[in-house]
C-alpha cells in the first residue's frame, strides 16, 4: 500500500512540475520556477523512497543478517537533508532579493492559477501519505517533501494576491522567509530521528529503566545486565538482554523463564524481536576477559 501511494504521489508531483515550469516561463514568476525546481527534487526523493522500500523487502542473507530494511532510513535521511538544504536556499534567495532593485513584470493571474493547482495536488498527495507516514520513517521523509511543496504553493498564492492588489513585490521575500523558518524544525526532527536509528540509540518514548525493573521483577530473575534496545527502521523495536538466574531456580525451569521474559518484552513494551541470554550468577565476569 505505501509503495502504490508513493508512486501515485510521484506521478502527481511530476504533473505539477510541468505545470509550474510552463506557468513560470509564461507568467515571468521566479517563485513558480523556484517551486518547479523543488518539485523535481521531490520527485527524485519519492522515487528514492520507493526504491528503498523495494530494497528493504529483500530477505536477510549471510552478509546482511538483519536484511536491508535500514535502506529506508538512509533514504529518509537523504530526504531530510535535502529539505534542510532547500530551506537554506529559500532563505538565501529571499534575503538576496531584499537588496535587489530589479522589478519583474509578473502576470499574477497565471501565477495564481498554477499555484492553486499545485496546492490542490499537494493536498491530495499529503492525504495519501499521512497514514503510512506514521509507520515508516522513509514515508515520513516523502511526506515532509509534500508538506514543503504545499507550503511553497501557499507562498506563491499569497505573493500573487498581494502583488496583484498592492504591487508590493517584496512580499515574495517575506513569505519565503516565513515558509523556510517553518520547514527547518520539521526537517531537523526527521534528520535527528534518522541519526538516532543509525547510531542505534534507544528509540524515543522507550523507557529502558522501566524495562529493566520489569525484568528484575520476573520470578526466577536475580538481576539483569547488558540491556540494549534499538530500531532498524525507526518504527520497529529490537532488544537484547542477559538475565541472571536466582539461586532457587530448579534445573529445567530456564525455558519457562525465557518464555515469561519474551512475553513481557513483547506485550508490555512492544518489542518485536528480543534475544535473551539466561546465565548463572558470576557468568558476566567471564564475558569480557581481561587483556594480557
N, C-alpha and C positions, 0 to 999 in steps of 0.2 A: 504493500500500500504506500509507504513513504517514497519508494522508487518511482512509482507512477505519478505521484503528486509532484515530485521534484522535476520529472520530465515535463509535466504539464506547465509548471511554473517557468521552466527554462524556455519553452516554446512561447509562452506569453511575453516573457522578457525580451526575446528576440523581435517579436512583433512591435513592441513598444520602442525598441532601439531604432528600428527602421523608421517608424513614425516620427520619433523625436529628431532623428538625423535630417530627414526631409523637412520637417517643420522648422528646425533651427536654421537650415540653409535658406528657406523661403522667407521666414519672418525676420531673420537677422538677429535672433536671440542667442547670445552666448550662453545664457543659462540653460536653454534647451539643448544646445550642443554639448555642454558640460555634462548634463544629465544623461544624454545619449552615451557619452563615454563611460559613465558609471554603469549603464545598462550592459555594455559589452563586458565589463569586469564582472558584473553579477552573473551574466550568462556563463562565463567561464567558471565562476565559483559553483554554480549549480551543477554544471557538468562534472566538475571535480567531486562534488558531493555524491552524485550518482555512481561515479566510478569507484569512489571509496566504499560505498555500500556494497557494490558488487565484489570488490576485493575482500571486504570484511566477511563475506559469506563463505570464503574458501575454508575448507576443512583444515584442522591442525595437521602438521607434518613433523618430521623428526627435527627440522631446523626451526620450526615455529610451533612449539608445543601448545601455545595458547591460541594459535590461529592468527588471523590477520585483522581482527576487529579494531585494533588500535589505529589502523589506517584512517578510520573515520575521525579520530581525534586530531590526527596530524592535518587532515583536510580542514577541519573546523578551526584549527589554529591559524592555518594559512588564510582562511576567510576572515577571521577576526583581525589579523594583522593588516589585511587588505583594506578592510573597512576603516581601521585606525588611520591608515595612510590616506584614504580618501578624505577623511575628516580634516587631517592636517593640510591637504591640498586645497580643500574648500576654504579653510581659514586663511591660508597664504594668498589665494586668489582674491578673496573678499577684501582683505586689508590692502592689497596692492591696488585694487580698483578705487579705494577711497582717495588715493593720491593722484588719480588719473583725471585729466581734464577732457578726455575723449567722450563724445556724446554719440550714441548709436541711434539710427533711425529704426526703432523696433516696432514691428507690426504686432501689436498686443493681441489682436483678435486670433490670429493663427497660433500665437504663443499660448493663449488661454485654452483654445480648443484641444491642442495636442497635449498640454499638461493635464487637462481634465481626463482625457482618455488614458494617459499614463497612470493617474491616480486611481481610476476605477480598476484598471488592470492589476495594479499593485495591491489593492484591497482584496480582490479575488484571490490573488496569489497568497496573501497573508492568511486568509481564511483557510486555504488548502493546507498550509504548513503549520498553522497554530497548534493543532492537536499533536501531530507527530514530533513537533519541536520539543515537547515536554519529555519525550522518551529517548531522544538522541541528541548528543552534543553536535553531531555532524549536521543534522537537520536544523538545529538551533542556529548554526552559523549561516546556513542558507536563509533562514527566517530573518536573521539580522540584516542581511543584504536587502531583502524585500522591504523591511521597515525603513531602511535608509532610502530606498528608491521612492517609497511613499512620501517620506519627509521631503525629498527633493522635488517631487511633483507639487506638493503643497507650497513649497517655497516659490516655485515658478508661477503658480496660480496667484499667490499673494502679490508677487512682484508685478505680474501683468496687470492686475486690478489697480494697484497703486499707481503704476506708471500711466495707465490709461486715464485715471481720474485726476491725478495731480501733476504728472510729468516728472515726478521725483525719481530719477533713475538710480539714485544711491540706495534705494530700498533693496535692490538685489544684494548688495554687500551686507546690509543689516540682517536680512532674513537668512542669508547664507551662514553668517557667523552664529546666529542662534541655533540653526539646524545642526551645524558642526558640533557645537557645545552639547547638544542633546545626544549626538551619536557617540561621543567619546566614552561616556560611562558604560553604555551597553557593550561597546567593543572591548573595553578593558575587562569587564566582567567575563566575557567569553574567553578572552586570551588567558586570563588568570585561571579559569576553570580548566582549560586545556593543559596549562603548565602543571596544575595540581595533579592531573591524571598522569601526565608523562613523568612527573617526579615521584609518582606512586605515593602521594600524600594521602592521609586519611580523608575520605570524601566529606564534604560539608554536611553537617547535620548528624554525623555518626559520632556517638559518644563512646570512645574506647574504654573509658573508666567504668561506665555502666556495663559494658560487655564483660569486662574483667571481673567485676563484682558478681555478676550473674553466674559466670562460670565457676567462680570460687564457691558460690552457694550450692553447687550441684553436689548431691550425695556421692561420696567417694573421692572428692577432689580436695587435696590438701593445699594446693597452691597452683598458680599458673605462671608462665613466663613466655617471652618471645611472641606476644600477640601482635599480629600485623593485619591491618585492614586496608584494602586498596581497591581500585577500579580499573577495568580495562578500557571502558568506553565512556565513563562518566555517568552512566545510568545503572550499571550492574555493581554488585558488591562481592568481593572475594576476601577470604581471611585464612590465616594460618595461626596455630597456637599450640603450645605444649602444656599438657595437663599433668600435674604431679599427683600420683595416687596417694590416697590416705593409707595409713598402716593397716586399717581394718578391712580393706577391700580383699575379698576372697579371690583366689585364682580362678579365672574364667569369667569374672564379672566385668572385665575390662570392655567387652563388647557392648554390654548394656550401658556402660558409662559413655562410650563413644556415641551410641545412638542418642542418649539424652543430650549430649553436647551439640550434636549436629542439629537436632530438632530445636534446641534453644537458639542457636545462631540463626537458623532459618526462620523460625516462627516469630521470635521476639525481636530480631534485629534485621530481618530482611536480607541476610547474607545467602547468596545463591549457591556459592561453592566454598567449602571450607576444608582445609587439611588439618586434621587434629592428630597430634602425636601424644600418646599416653606413655608415661615413664615413671619409674620409681624415684623416690627422693634421692638426691645426690647425683643423679644422672647428668644434670646440667653442668656439673663441674667438669665433665669429660667431653663436652660437646665442642669446646674451643681449646684444644691442647696448647699449652704454653710453648712459645717458640724457643728453641735452644740457642 
